[in-house]
Amino acid sequence: MDPAQHKQYVDYRELFTYFGRNKMVILSAAEFLAADAELRELHGKGAERDAGEEARVRELERILFRD
């Protein structure tokens, strides 16, 4: 994990502690990196995303506290 990814994961854990502790399960570092990569890939598609991909973007943004 590079330093930028590590900082994102630390930030995610802080947000989880404050907002998500009672609502969801915290992601491991590997799960966080996979979700972050998937979100970046979907964002890269832009307007070419279909309805299912749009729903997945919203779900990943919620899970990663980026909504």
Backbone as a printed PyTorch tensor [residue, N CA C, xyz], in Angstrom:
tensor([[[  0.8550,  -1.1690,   0.0000],
         [  0.0000,   0.0000,   0.0000],
         [  0.9040,   1.2340,   0.0000]],

        [[  0.6760,   2.0990,  -0.9680],
         [  1.5050,   3.3040,  -1.0230],
         [  1.0160,   4.3280,   0.0140]],

        [[  1.8120,   5.3480,   0.3050],
         [  1.4450,   6.3150,   1.3540],
         [  0.1020,   7.0110,   1.1210]],

        [[ -0.2250,   7.3340,  -0.1180],
         [ -1.5030,   7.9910,  -0.3980],
         [ -2.6700,   7.0600,  -0.0820]],

        [[ -2.5530,   5.7940,  -0.4780],
         [ -3.5990,   4.8240,  -0.1720],
         [ -3.7040,   4.6070,   1.3320]],

        [[ -2.5770,   4.5710,   2.0040],
         [ -2.5920,   4.3880,   3.4500],
         [ -3.3310,   5.5370,   4.1240]],

        [[ -3.0700,   6.7670,   3.6860],
         [ -3.7610,   7.9180,   4.2600],
         [ -5.2620,   7.8210,   4.0060]],

        [[ -5.6610,   7.4160,   2.7990],
         [ -7.0830,   7.2460,   2.4950],
         [ -7.7100,   6.1990,   3.4110]],

        [[ -6.9880,   5.1140,   3.6580],
         [ -7.5170,   4.0570,   4.5210],
         [ -7.6250,   4.5420,   5.9570]],

        [[ -6.6390,   5.2750,   6.4340],
         [ -6.6980,   5.8240,   7.7970],
         [ -7.8770,   6.7930,   7.9140]],

        [[ -8.0560,   7.6410,   6.9070],
         [ -9.1950,   8.5630,   6.9010],
         [-10.5130,   7.8000,   6.9120]],

        [[-10.5910,   6.7330,   6.1120],
         [-11.7850,   5.8900,   6.0780],
         [-12.0710,   5.3210,   7.4610]],

        [[-11.0460,   4.8150,   8.1360],
         [-11.2380,   4.2240,   9.4690],
         [-11.7290,   5.2580,  10.4700]],

        [[-11.2260,   6.4760,  10.3810],
         [-11.6870,   7.5400,  11.2730],
         [-13.1580,   7.8620,  11.0110]],

        [[-13.5200,   7.9710,   9.7290],
         [-14.9150,   8.2360,   9.3910],
         [-15.8080,   7.0810,   9.8250]],

        [[-15.3260,   5.8590,   9.6590],
         [-16.1010,   4.6880,  10.0830],
         [-16.3650,   4.7490,  11.5740]],

        [[-15.3440,   5.0770,  12.3510],
         [-15.4920,   5.1420,  13.8000],
         [-16.5600,   6.1580,  14.1820]],

        [[-16.6050,   7.2610,  13.4670],
         [-17.5570,   8.3170,  13.7990],
         [-18.9520,   8.0430,  13.2460]],

        [[-19.0480,   7.6110,  11.9750],
         [-20.3390,   7.5000,  11.3080],
         [-20.8820,   6.0850,  11.1520]],

        [[-20.0270,   5.0920,  11.0010],
         [-20.5060,   3.7910,  10.5640],
         [-20.4800,   2.6740,  11.5650]],

        [[-19.9430,   2.9260,  12.7340],
         [-19.7000,   1.8480,  13.6940],
         [-20.9400,   1.0030,  13.9530]],

        [[-22.1060,   1.6160,  14.0680],
         [-23.3150,   0.8610,  14.4040],
         [-24.1120,   0.4200,  13.1850]],

        [[-23.6850,   0.8120,  11.9980],
         [-24.4800,   0.5680,  10.8010],
         [-23.8900,  -0.4770,   9.8610]],

        [[-22.5670,  -0.6930,   9.9180],
         [-21.9330,  -1.5830,   8.9510],
         [-20.6580,  -2.1820,   9.5280]],

        [[-20.0810,  -3.1030,   8.7880],
         [-18.8340,  -3.7560,   9.1910],
         [-17.6760,  -3.0140,   8.5340]],

        [[-16.6110,  -2.7770,   9.2930],
         [-15.4580,  -2.0610,   8.7540],
         [-14.7280,  -2.9360,   7.7420]],

        [[-14.2330,  -2.3040,   6.6910],
         [-13.4840,  -3.0180,   5.6610],
         [-12.0330,  -3.2140,   6.1000]],

        [[-11.4750,  -4.3530,   5.7400],
         [-10.0390,  -4.5600,   5.9320],
         [ -9.3100,  -3.6910,   4.9140]],

        [[ -8.0100,  -3.5760,   5.0580],
         [ -7.2200,  -2.7850,   4.1060],
         [ -7.3730,  -3.3370,   2.6880]],

        [[ -7.3450,  -4.6530,   2.5410],
         [ -7.4800,  -5.2630,   1.2120],
         [ -8.8660,  -5.0020,   0.6250]],

        [[ -9.8940,  -5.1130,   1.4410],
         [-11.2560,  -4.8410,   0.9740],
         [-11.4170,  -3.3720,   0.6020]],

        [[-10.8230,  -2.4910,   1.4070],
         [-10.8720,  -1.0600,   1.1130],
         [-10.2150,  -0.7700,  -0.2320]],

        [[ -9.0240,  -1.3190,  -0.4570],
         [ -8.3090,  -1.0730,  -1.7130],
         [ -9.0970,  -1.6000,  -2.9070]],

        [[ -9.7330,  -2.7540,  -2.7690],
         [-10.5260,  -3.3170,  -3.8620],
         [-11.7400,  -2.4380,  -4.1590]],

        [[-12.4290,  -1.9800,  -3.1130],
         [-13.5960,  -1.1110,  -3.3050],
         [-13.1800,   0.2230,  -3.9060]],

        [[-12.0700,   0.7700,  -3.4480],
         [-11.5650,   2.0390,  -3.9760],
         [-11.2050,   1.8960,  -5.4530]],

        [[-10.5590,   0.8050,  -5.8180],
         [-10.1870,   0.5730,  -7.2180],
         [-11.4330,   0.4210,  -8.0850]],

        [[-12.4220,  -0.3000,  -7.5910],
         [-13.6650,  -0.4690,  -8.3460],
         [-14.3720,   0.8750,  -8.5330]],

        [[-14.3990,   1.6890,  -7.5000],
         [-15.0310,   3.0020,  -7.5920],
         [-14.3000,   3.8900,  -8.6000]],

        [[-12.9770,   3.8790,  -8.5490],
         [-12.2040,   4.6750,  -9.5120],
         [-12.4760,   4.2170, -10.9440]],

        [[-12.5640,   2.9110, -11.1380],
         [-12.8500,   2.3710, -12.4730],
         [-14.2280,   2.8150, -12.9550]],

        [[-15.2150,   2.7360, -12.0760],
         [-16.5650,   3.1560, -12.4560],
         [-16.6280,   4.6580, -12.7210]],

        [[-15.9360,   5.4430, -11.9160],
         [-15.8960,   6.8850, -12.1700],
         [-15.2380,   7.1650, -13.5200]],

        [[-14.2690,   6.3620, -13.8890],
         [-13.5820,   6.5260, -15.1600],
         [-14.4930,   6.3180, -16.3600]],

        [[-15.5410,   5.5210, -16.1970],
         [-16.4870,   5.2840, -17.2890],
         [-17.3430,   6.5190, -17.5680]],

        [[-17.5140,   7.3510, -16.5630],
         [-18.2980,   8.5760, -16.7400],
         [-19.7230,   8.2980, -17.1690]],

        [[-20.1530,   8.9920, -18.2160],
         [-21.5330,   8.9010, -18.6930],
         [-21.8510,   7.5550, -19.3350]],

        [[-20.8680,   6.7290, -19.5640],
         [-21.0890,   5.4260, -20.1860],
         [-21.5840,   4.3630, -19.2070]],

        [[-21.6980,   4.7150, -17.9230],
         [-22.1800,   3.7490, -16.9220],
         [-23.6530,   3.4430, -17.1580]],

        [[-24.0170,   2.1700, -16.9570],
         [-25.4300,   1.7980, -17.0410],
         [-26.0730,   1.9600, -15.6620]],

        [[-27.3470,   1.6580, -15.5570],
         [-28.0870,   1.8660, -14.3070],
         [-27.5180,   1.0180, -13.1690]],

        [[-27.1210,  -0.2010, -13.4620],
         [-26.5390,  -1.0670, -12.4350],
         [-25.2200,  -0.5280, -11.9210]],

        [[-24.4310,  -0.0020, -12.8360],
         [-23.1440,   0.5850, -12.4360],
         [-23.3500,   1.8670, -11.6380]],

        [[-24.3670,   2.6400, -11.9970],
         [-24.6890,   3.8520, -11.2280],
         [-25.0610,   3.4870,  -9.7940]],

        [[-25.8470,   2.4390,  -9.6560],
         [-26.2380,   1.9780,  -8.3220],
         [-25.0110,   1.5230,  -7.5360]],

        [[-24.1100,   0.8460,  -8.2080],
         [-22.8780,   0.3790,  -7.5460],
         [-22.0100,   1.5540,  -7.1260]],

        [[-21.9370,   2.6010,  -7.9490],
         [-21.1850,   3.8000,  -7.5790],
         [-21.7570,   4.3890,  -6.2970]],

        [[-23.0820,   4.5240,  -6.2350],
         [-23.7080,   5.0890,  -5.0290],
         [-23.4290,   4.2290,  -3.8040]],

        [[-23.4850,   2.8980,  -3.9890],
         [-23.2270,   1.9840,  -2.8810],
         [-21.7770,   2.1030,  -2.4010]],

        [[-20.8280,   2.1080,  -3.3340],
         [-19.4180,   2.2150,  -2.9580],
         [-19.1210,   3.5660,  -2.3060]],

        [[-19.7090,   4.6310,  -2.8210],
         [-19.5040,   5.9490,  -2.2180],
         [-20.0310,   5.9740,  -0.7880]],

        [[-21.1570,   5.3020,  -0.5450],
         [-21.6990,   5.2340,   0.8120],
         [-20.7940,   4.4310,   1.7240]],

        [[-20.3460,   3.2750,   1.2410],
         [-19.4820,   2.3990,   2.0380],
         [-18.1630,   3.0850,   2.3680]],

        [[-17.6140,   3.8400,   1.4070],
         [-16.3180,   4.4820,   1.5960],
         [-16.4300,   5.8990,   2.1550]],

        [[-17.6540,   6.3100,   2.5030],
         [-17.9120,   7.6400,   3.0710],
         [-17.4820,   8.7580,   2.1280]],

        [[-17.8250,   8.6010,   0.8650],
         [-17.4980,   9.6210,  -0.1400],
         [-18.7480,  10.2110,  -0.7630]],

        [[-19.8720,  10.0220,  -0.0960],
         [-21.1150,  10.5800,  -0.6260],
         [-21.4180,  11.9320,  -0.0410]]])
